Amino acid sequence: MRWLLLVLSVVAVTLKKIAKGPLLLAVGLVLGFIGFFGFIVALAADRVSASTRPETAMLGAEDLAAMRARQTGARPPPVAMRSTRPAPVAPMRPAVAPKPPPPSNGAAS
């Protein structure tokens, strides 16, 4: 697919070079940009998909917990005590500290 987009881009640039009217020139430019942009995105997608693992190779939550327990030497909890709910997530702190209140203009008490 990516090679078809590259060929489309080259054909569109050639069309732009031999264009006599503004409509053909605009069509060549638009098709050239679309083809080139699609070619770049297809290359990036192929690169990413080549380095990812399939989902069947990923471990489940229970397997990961068992591996962590094996590393620390602790035994995993029995099946009846395992929770099916996800662990609670701590609330995020604000990125910027709150501003202090403006100083009062009145006399100090």
DSSP file (Angstrom, degrees, kcal/mol; ACC not computed):
  #  RESIDUE AA STRUCTURE BP1 BP2  ACC     N-H-->O    O-->H-N    N-H-->O    O-->H-N    TCO  KAPPA ALPHA  PHI   PSI    X-CA   Y-CA   Z-CA
    1    1 A M     >        0   0    0      0, 0.0     4,-1.8     0, 0.0     5,-0.2   0.000 360.0 360.0 360.0 -40.9    0.0    0.0    0.0
    2    2 A R  H  >  +     0   0    0      1,-0.2     4,-1.8     2,-0.2     5,-0.1   0.851 360.0  53.7 -66.1 -30.5    2.8    2.4    0.9
    3    3 A W  H  > S+     0   0    0      2,-0.2     4,-2.4     1,-0.2    -1,-0.2   0.853 105.2  54.0 -72.2 -32.0    4.4    1.9   -2.5
    4    4 A L  H  > S+     0   0    0      2,-0.2     4,-2.5     1,-0.2    -1,-0.2   0.889 107.8  50.7 -65.0 -37.9    1.1    2.8   -4.2
    5    5 A L  H  X S+     0   0    0     -4,-1.8     4,-2.1     2,-0.2    -2,-0.2   0.881 110.0  49.7 -66.4 -37.4    1.0    6.0   -2.3
    6    6 A L  H  X S+     0   0    0     -4,-1.8     4,-2.3     2,-0.2    -2,-0.2   0.909 111.3  48.5 -67.4 -41.1    4.5    6.8   -3.4
    7    7 A V  H  X S+     0   0    0     -4,-2.4     4,-2.8     2,-0.2     5,-0.2   0.909 110.2  52.5 -64.0 -40.9    3.6    6.1   -7.0
    8    8 A L  H  X S+     0   0    0     -4,-2.5     4,-2.4     1,-0.2    -2,-0.2   0.906 109.5  49.7 -58.7 -42.3    0.6    8.3   -6.6
    9    9 A S  H  X S+     0   0    0     -4,-2.1     4,-2.1     2,-0.2    -2,-0.2   0.907 111.9  46.9 -64.0 -42.9    2.8   11.1   -5.3
   10   10 A V  H  X S+     0   0    0     -4,-2.3     4,-2.2     2,-0.2    -2,-0.2   0.906 113.1  48.8 -67.5 -41.4    5.2   10.7   -8.2
   11   11 A V  H  X S+     0   0    0     -4,-2.8     4,-2.5     1,-0.2    -2,-0.2   0.898 111.1  51.0 -63.7 -40.0    2.4   10.7  -10.8
   12   12 A A  H  X S+     0   0    0     -4,-2.4     4,-2.1    -5,-0.2    -2,-0.2   0.889 109.6  49.0 -66.7 -38.6    0.9   13.7   -9.2
   13   13 A V  H  X S+     0   0    0     -4,-2.1     4,-1.8     2,-0.2    -1,-0.2   0.892 112.1  49.2 -67.2 -38.6    4.2   15.7   -9.2
   14   14 A T  H  X S+     0   0    0     -4,-2.2     4,-1.7     2,-0.2    -2,-0.2   0.906 110.4  50.9 -64.8 -41.3    4.6   14.7  -12.9
   15   15 A L  H  X S+     0   0    0     -4,-2.5     4,-0.6     1,-0.2    -2,-0.2   0.880 108.4  52.5 -61.3 -39.1    1.0   15.9  -13.6
   16   16 A K  H  < S+     0   0    0     -4,-2.1     3,-0.5     1,-0.2    -1,-0.2   0.869 107.6  52.0 -65.2 -36.8    1.8   19.1  -11.8
   17   17 A K  H  < S+     0   0    0     -4,-1.8    -1,-0.2     1,-0.2    -2,-0.2   0.850 115.7  38.9 -69.7 -34.7    4.9   19.7  -14.1
   18   18 A I  H  < S+     0   0    0     -4,-1.7    -1,-0.2    -5,-0.1    -2,-0.2   0.394  87.4 126.7 -97.5   4.6    3.0   19.1  -17.3
   19   19 A A     <  -     0   0    0     -4,-0.6    -3,-0.0    -3,-0.5    -4,-0.0  -0.351  35.7-175.4 -67.1 138.4   -0.2   21.0  -16.3
   20   20 A K        +     0   0    0     -2,-0.1    -1,-0.1     1,-0.0    -4,-0.0   0.688  67.4  47.6-101.4 -27.5   -1.4   23.8  -18.6
   21   21 A G  S  > S-     0   0    0      1,-0.1     4,-1.6     0, 0.0     5,-0.1  -0.727  83.4-115.7-116.4 164.7   -4.3   25.0  -16.4
   22   22 A P  H  > S+     0   0    0      0, 0.0     4,-2.5     0, 0.0     5,-0.2   0.811 111.1  57.2 -68.8 -29.9   -4.7   25.9  -12.8
   23   23 A L  H  > S+     0   0    0      2,-0.2     4,-2.5     1,-0.2     5,-0.2   0.941 108.7  44.8 -67.4 -45.8   -7.2   23.1  -12.1
   24   24 A L  H  > S+     0   0    0      1,-0.2     4,-2.2     2,-0.2    -1,-0.2   0.867 113.2  52.3 -65.0 -35.6   -4.9   20.4  -13.2
   25   25 A L  H  X S+     0   0    0     -4,-1.6     4,-2.2     2,-0.2    -2,-0.2   0.918 110.6  47.1 -64.4 -44.2   -2.1   22.1  -11.2
   26   26 A A  H  X S+     0   0    0     -4,-2.5     4,-2.7     2,-0.2     5,-0.2   0.907 111.7  50.5 -65.4 -41.3   -4.2   22.2   -8.1
   27   27 A V  H  X S+     0   0    0     -4,-2.5     4,-2.6     1,-0.2     5,-0.3   0.914 110.9  49.7 -63.1 -41.7   -5.2   18.5   -8.5
   28   28 A G  H  X S+     0   0    0     -4,-2.2     4,-2.1     2,-0.2    -1,-0.2   0.902 112.2  47.5 -63.3 -41.1   -1.6   17.5   -9.0
   29   29 A L  H  X S+     0   0    0     -4,-2.2     4,-2.5     2,-0.2     5,-0.2   0.937 113.6  46.5 -65.6 -46.3   -0.5   19.4   -5.8
   30   30 A V  H  X S+     0   0    0     -4,-2.7     4,-2.6     1,-0.2     5,-0.2   0.941 115.2  45.6 -63.9 -47.0   -3.3   18.0   -3.7
   31   31 A L  H  X S+     0   0    0     -4,-2.6     4,-2.6    -5,-0.2    -1,-0.2   0.872 112.3  53.1 -64.3 -35.4   -2.7   14.4   -4.8
   32   32 A G  H  X S+     0   0    0     -4,-2.1     4,-2.4    -5,-0.3     5,-0.2   0.930 111.7  44.0 -64.4 -45.3    1.0   14.8   -4.4
   33   33 A F  H  X S+     0   0    0     -4,-2.5     4,-2.7     2,-0.2     5,-0.2   0.917 115.1  48.6 -66.6 -42.4    0.7   16.0   -0.8
   34   34 A I  H  X S+     0   0    0     -4,-2.6     4,-2.5    -5,-0.2    -2,-0.2   0.928 114.0  46.6 -63.4 -44.2   -1.8   13.4    0.1
   35   35 A G  H  X S+     0   0    0     -4,-2.6     4,-2.1    -5,-0.2    -2,-0.2   0.909 114.9  45.6 -64.7 -42.5    0.3   10.6   -1.5
   36   36 A F  H  X S+     0   0    0     -4,-2.4     4,-2.2    -5,-0.2    -2,-0.2   0.919 114.3  47.7 -68.6 -42.8    3.5   11.8    0.2
   37   37 A F  H  X S+     0   0    0     -4,-2.7     4,-2.3     1,-0.2    -2,-0.2   0.907 113.0  49.1 -63.9 -41.6    1.9   12.2    3.6
   38   38 A G  H  X S+     0   0    0     -4,-2.5     4,-2.5    -5,-0.2    -1,-0.2   0.876 109.1  53.2 -64.7 -37.3    0.2    8.8    3.3
   39   39 A F  H  X S+     0   0    0     -4,-2.1     4,-2.2     2,-0.2    -2,-0.2   0.921 110.1  47.2 -62.9 -44.4    3.6    7.2    2.3
   40   40 A I  H  X S+     0   0    0     -4,-2.2     4,-2.2     2,-0.2    -2,-0.2   0.916 113.5  47.7 -64.3 -43.8    5.3    8.7    5.4
   41   41 A V  H  X S+     0   0    0     -4,-2.3     4,-2.5     1,-0.2    -1,-0.2   0.893 111.2  51.2 -65.6 -39.0    2.5    7.6    7.7
   42   42 A A  H  X S+     0   0    0     -4,-2.5     4,-2.3     2,-0.2    -1,-0.2   0.887 109.3  50.6 -66.0 -38.0    2.5    4.1    6.2
   43   43 A L  H  X S+     0   0    0     -4,-2.2     4,-2.1     2,-0.2    -2,-0.2   0.927 112.0  47.3 -63.2 -43.7    6.3    3.8    6.7
   44   44 A A  H  X S+     0   0    0     -4,-2.2     4,-2.4     1,-0.2    -2,-0.2   0.903 111.4  51.0 -64.7 -40.6    5.9    4.9   10.4
   45   45 A A  H  X S+     0   0    0     -4,-2.5     4,-2.6     1,-0.2    -1,-0.2   0.899 110.8  48.3 -64.6 -40.5    3.0    2.4   10.9
   46   46 A D  H  X S+     0   0    0     -4,-2.3     4,-1.4     2,-0.2    -1,-0.2   0.884 111.1  51.2 -66.1 -37.3    5.1   -0.5    9.4
   47   47 A R  H  X S+     0   0    0     -4,-2.1     4,-0.7     2,-0.2    -2,-0.2   0.916 113.1  44.5 -65.9 -42.9    8.0    0.5   11.6
   48   48 A V  H >< S+     0   0    0     -4,-2.4     3,-0.9     1,-0.2     4,-0.4   0.924 112.7  50.4 -68.0 -44.3    5.9    0.5   14.8
   49   49 A S  H 3< S+     0   0    0     -4,-2.6     3,-0.5     1,-0.3    -1,-0.2   0.765 104.4  59.9 -68.5 -22.7    4.1   -2.8   14.0
   50   50 A A  H 3< S+     0   0    0     -4,-1.4    -1,-0.3     1,-0.2    -2,-0.2   0.765 109.6  41.8 -73.8 -23.8    7.4   -4.5   13.3
   51   51 A S  S << S+     0   0    0     -3,-0.9     2,-0.2    -4,-0.7    -1,-0.2   0.355  95.7  95.2-107.2   6.6    8.7   -3.8   16.8
   52   52 A T        -     0   0    0     -3,-0.5    -3,-0.0    -4,-0.4    -4,-0.0  -0.656  70.0-124.4 -97.4 155.2    5.5   -4.6   18.8
   53   53 A R        -     0   0    0     -2,-0.2     2,-0.1     1,-0.1    -2,-0.1  -0.687  30.5-108.1 -91.1 148.2    4.6   -7.9   20.5
   54   54 A P    >   -     0   0    0      0, 0.0     3,-1.5     0, 0.0     4,-0.4  -0.396  27.8-115.6 -70.2 155.9    1.3   -9.6   19.6
   55   55 A E  G >  S+     0   0    0      1,-0.3     3,-1.0     2,-0.2    -2,-0.0   0.760 113.2  65.7 -65.8 -23.7   -1.4   -9.5   22.3
   56   56 A T  G 3  S+     0   0    0      1,-0.2    -1,-0.3     3,-0.0    -3,-0.0   0.735  97.6  55.4 -70.7 -19.4   -1.2  -13.3   22.7
   57   57 A A  G <  S+     0   0    0     -3,-1.5    -1,-0.2     2,-0.1     2,-0.2   0.554  88.6  97.5 -87.6  -8.1    2.4  -12.9   24.0
   58   58 A M  S <  S-     0   0    0     -3,-1.0     2,-0.2    -4,-0.4    -3,-0.0  -0.567  73.9-124.7 -83.4 145.0    1.3  -10.5   26.8
   59   59 A L        -     0   0    0     -2,-0.2     2,-0.1     1,-0.1    -1,-0.1  -0.539  20.3-119.5 -87.9 153.7    0.8  -11.9   30.3
   60   60 A G     >  -     0   0    0     -2,-0.2     4,-2.1     1,-0.1     5,-0.2  -0.280  32.4 -98.4 -82.6 174.4   -2.4  -11.5   32.3
   61   61 A A  H  > S+     0   0    0      1,-0.2     4,-2.3     2,-0.2     5,-0.2   0.874 122.5  51.3 -63.9 -39.1   -2.7   -9.8   35.6
   62   62 A E  H  > S+     0   0    0      2,-0.2     4,-2.1     1,-0.2    -1,-0.2   0.897 109.7  49.6 -67.3 -39.1   -2.6  -13.1   37.6
   63   63 A D  H  > S+     0   0    0      2,-0.2     4,-2.1     1,-0.2    -2,-0.2   0.910 111.3  49.2 -65.9 -41.1    0.6  -14.2   35.8
   64   64 A L  H  X S+     0   0    0     -4,-2.1     4,-2.4     2,-0.2    -2,-0.2   0.904 110.3  50.6 -64.3 -40.8    2.3  -10.9   36.5
   65   65 A A  H  X S+     0   0    0     -4,-2.3     4,-2.4     1,-0.2    -1,-0.2   0.901 110.1  50.5 -63.6 -39.9    1.3  -11.0   40.2
   66   66 A A  H  X S+     0   0    0     -4,-2.1     4,-2.1     2,-0.2    -1,-0.2   0.890 110.3  49.7 -65.3 -38.6    2.7  -14.6   40.4
   67   67 A M  H  X S+     0   0    0     -4,-2.1     4,-1.8     2,-0.2    -2,-0.2   0.909 111.5  48.5 -66.7 -41.1    6.0  -13.5   38.8
   68   68 A R  H  X S+     0   0    0     -4,-2.4     4,-2.0     1,-0.2     6,-0.2   0.912 112.0  49.5 -64.3 -41.0    6.3  -10.5   41.2
   69   69 A A  H  X>S+     0   0    0     -4,-2.4     4,-1.3     1,-0.2     5,-0.8   0.886 108.6  52.7 -65.6 -37.8    5.6  -12.8   44.1
   70   70 A R  H  <5S+     0   0    0     -4,-2.1    -1,-0.2     1,-0.2    -2,-0.2   0.864 108.7  51.1 -65.4 -35.7    8.2  -15.3   42.9
   71   71 A Q  H  <5S+     0   0    0     -4,-1.8    -2,-0.2     1,-0.2    -1,-0.2   0.904 114.9  40.9 -69.3 -40.6   10.8  -12.5   42.7
   72   72 A T  H  <5S-     0   0    0     -4,-2.0    -1,-0.2     2,-0.1    -2,-0.2   0.627 110.2-119.7 -83.4 -12.7   10.2  -11.2   46.2
   73   73 A G  T  <5S+     0   0    0     -4,-1.3    -3,-0.2     1,-0.3     2,-0.2   0.405  71.5 127.4  90.1  -2.8    9.9  -14.7   47.7
   74   74 A A      < -     0   0    0     -5,-0.8    -1,-0.3    -6,-0.2    -2,-0.1  -0.525  61.7-116.4 -85.2 154.9    6.3  -14.1   48.9
   75   75 A R        -     0   0    0     -2,-0.2    -1,-0.1    -3,-0.1    -9,-0.0  -0.688  31.5-110.5 -88.4 144.9    3.5  -16.5   48.1
   76   76 A P        -     0   0    0      0, 0.0     3,-0.1     0, 0.0    -1,-0.1  -0.381  42.7 -94.8 -68.9 153.3    0.6  -15.1   45.9
   77   77 A P        -     0   0    0      0, 0.0     5,-0.1     0, 0.0     0, 0.0  -0.312  49.7 -91.0 -66.6 153.2   -2.7  -14.8   47.7
   78   78 A P    >>  -     0   0    0      0, 0.0     3,-0.9     0, 0.0     4,-0.7  -0.191  36.9-109.4 -61.1 158.8   -5.2  -17.7   47.5
   79   79 A V  G >4 S+     0   0    0      1,-0.3     3,-0.9     2,-0.2     0, 0.0   0.860 117.2  57.1 -60.4 -37.4   -7.6  -17.5   44.6
   80   80 A A  G 34 S+     0   0    0      1,-0.2    -1,-0.3     3,-0.0     0, 0.0   0.783 107.5  48.4 -66.9 -26.0  -10.6  -16.8   46.9
   81   81 A M  G <4 S+     0   0    0     -3,-0.9    -1,-0.2     2,-0.1    -2,-0.2   0.537  85.5 109.5 -92.9  -6.8   -8.9  -13.7   48.4
   82   82 A R    <<  -     0   0    0     -3,-0.9     2,-0.3    -4,-0.7    -3,-0.0  -0.469  65.3-133.3 -72.0 139.5   -8.0  -12.2   45.0
   83   83 A S        -     0   0    0     -2,-0.2     4,-0.1     1,-0.1    -2,-0.1  -0.714  10.2-157.3 -93.8 142.3   -9.9   -9.1   44.1
   84   84 A T  S    S+     0   0    0     -2,-0.3    -1,-0.1     2,-0.1    -2,-0.0   0.568  70.7  91.3 -91.7 -10.2  -11.4   -8.7   40.7
   85   85 A R  S    S-     0   0    0      1,-0.1    -2,-0.1     3,-0.0     2,-0.0  -0.558  85.8-107.1 -82.5 149.4  -11.5   -4.9   41.1
   86   86 A P        -     0   0    0      0, 0.0    -1,-0.1     0, 0.0     3,-0.1  -0.347  43.6 -90.4 -70.6 158.3   -8.6   -2.8   39.8
   87   87 A A        -     0   0    0      1,-0.1     2,-0.0    -4,-0.1     0, 0.0  -0.367  50.6 -97.8 -66.4 146.5   -6.3   -1.3   42.4
   88   88 A P        -     0   0    0      0, 0.0     2,-0.5     0, 0.0    -1,-0.1  -0.348  34.8-136.6 -66.6 148.0   -7.2    2.2   43.5
   89   89 A V        -     0   0    0     -3,-0.1     3,-0.1    -2,-0.0     0, 0.0  -0.906  14.9-123.6-109.1 131.2   -5.4    5.1   41.8
   90   90 A A        -     0   0    0     -2,-0.5     2,-0.0     1,-0.1     0, 0.0  -0.451  36.0-102.6 -70.3 143.8   -4.1    8.0   43.8
   91   91 A P        -     0   0    0      0, 0.0     2,-0.2     0, 0.0    -1,-0.1  -0.364  39.9-108.2 -66.7 147.7   -5.4   11.4   42.6
   92   92 A M        -     0   0    0     -3,-0.1     3,-0.1     1,-0.1    -3,-0.0  -0.491  27.7-125.9 -76.7 144.1   -3.0   13.4   40.6
   93   93 A R        -     0   0    0     -2,-0.2    -1,-0.1     1,-0.1     2,-0.0  -0.595  35.0 -95.3 -84.2 150.9   -1.4   16.5   42.2
   94   94 A P        -     0   0    0      0, 0.0    -1,-0.1     0, 0.0     0, 0.0  -0.388  26.1-133.7 -65.7 146.2   -1.7   19.8   40.3
   95   95 A A  S    S+     0   0    0      1,-0.1     2,-0.4     2,-0.1    -2,-0.0   0.799  90.5  47.9 -70.7 -29.3    1.3   20.6   38.2
   96   96 A V  S    S-     0   0    0      3,-0.0     3,-0.1     0, 0.0    -1,-0.1  -0.927  90.4-116.1-117.6 137.4    1.5   24.2   39.5
   97   97 A A        -     0   0    0     -2,-0.4    -2,-0.1     1,-0.1     2,-0.0  -0.409  42.3 -99.1 -67.2 144.7    1.4   25.2   43.1
   98   98 A P        -     0   0    0      0, 0.0    -1,-0.1     0, 0.0     0, 0.0  -0.330  40.7-106.6 -65.8 148.3   -1.6   27.3   44.0
   99   99 A K        -     0   0    0      1,-0.1    -3,-0.0    -3,-0.1     0, 0.0  -0.492  34.4-112.9 -74.0 142.5   -1.0   31.1   44.2
  100  100 A P        -     0   0    0      0, 0.0    -1,-0.1     0, 0.0     0, 0.0  -0.399  41.9 -92.3 -71.0 154.5   -0.9   32.6   47.7
  101  101 A P        -     0   0    0      0, 0.0     3,-0.1     0, 0.0     0, 0.0  -0.322  49.7 -96.4 -65.3 150.9   -3.7   35.0   48.5
  102  102 A P        -     0   0    0      0, 0.0     2,-0.0     0, 0.0    -3,-0.0  -0.340  47.0 -96.8 -66.3 148.9   -3.0   38.7   47.8
  103  103 A P        -     0   0    0      0, 0.0     2,-0.2     0, 0.0     0, 0.0  -0.369  39.6-116.4 -66.5 144.3   -1.7   40.7   50.8
  104  104 A S        -     0   0    0      1,-0.1     4,-0.0    -3,-0.1     0, 0.0  -0.549  11.0-147.7 -80.9 148.6   -4.4   42.7   52.6
  105  105 A N        +     0   0    0     -2,-0.2    -1,-0.1     2,-0.1     3,-0.1   0.543  69.9  92.9 -90.9  -9.3   -4.2   46.5   52.6
  106  106 A G  S    S-     0   0    0      1,-0.2     2,-0.1     0, 0.0     3,-0.1  -0.173  90.7 -76.5 -79.0 175.4   -5.7   46.9   56.0
  107  107 A A        -     0   0    0      1,-0.1     2,-0.2     2,-0.0    -1,-0.2  -0.417  51.8-104.9 -72.4 147.5   -3.9   47.2   59.3
  108  108 A A              0   0    0      1,-0.1    -1,-0.1    -2,-0.1    -3,-0.0  -0.521 360.0 360.0 -73.4 138.1   -2.6   44.0   60.8
  109  109 A S              0   0    0     -2,-0.2    -1,-0.1    -3,-0.1    -2,-0.0   0.432 360.0 360.0-107.0 360.0   -4.6   42.7   63.7
